[in-house]
Amino acid sequence: GWTADNASNPIELQNRVAGAPAPDGGDVFVELDSSRNSSMSRTLTQSSKYFTLSFLYSPRPNQPSTTNGIEVLLNGMVFNPPGVVTGTGGPNTNWSTVTIGRFMANAGDKITFRAVGRSDSLGGYVDNIKLAVVPEPATWAMMIMGFGLIGGALRSAK
């Protein structure tokens, strides 16, 4: 469900070209600075829900932090935390999990991953993006009440 925002600023799908994929990701990951800083987005279809977002990030190996930055935005506003995710690349990819806690979004809202920093075709990597709906408090209350009723029924059956 993620698409490049601008055809003249493409994203690049990497397959062990300049680093190894994440152990818990796929064989392919995204570089958001393939020829110059670019971005990819997804428009939400669920109406008024709470979400969490997590993804794997690695700076490009052997590159300074000034070229590896990635921002995550909701409708053009940067999530803070995490703000700019960046790092200095070592000899290999160094994957870490970035999590954005509970936030509310609506159908039609747009989540964007954007490369920031030096636009030089050597940007950071993103993999294994997970956008999850968080159950609302009323749902949790009903579930807990249901477990209590099942427990009570089992106890009285004995």
Secondary structure, DSSP 4 states (H G I P E B T S, - for coil): --EES-TTS--EEESSSSSPPPTTS-S-EEES-SSS--EEEEE--SSSEEEEEEEEEEPPTT--GGG-EEEEEETTEEPTTT-SB-----SS---EEEEEEEEEE-TT-EEEEEEES--SS---EEEEEEEEEEPPHHHHHHHHHHHHHHHHHHHHH-
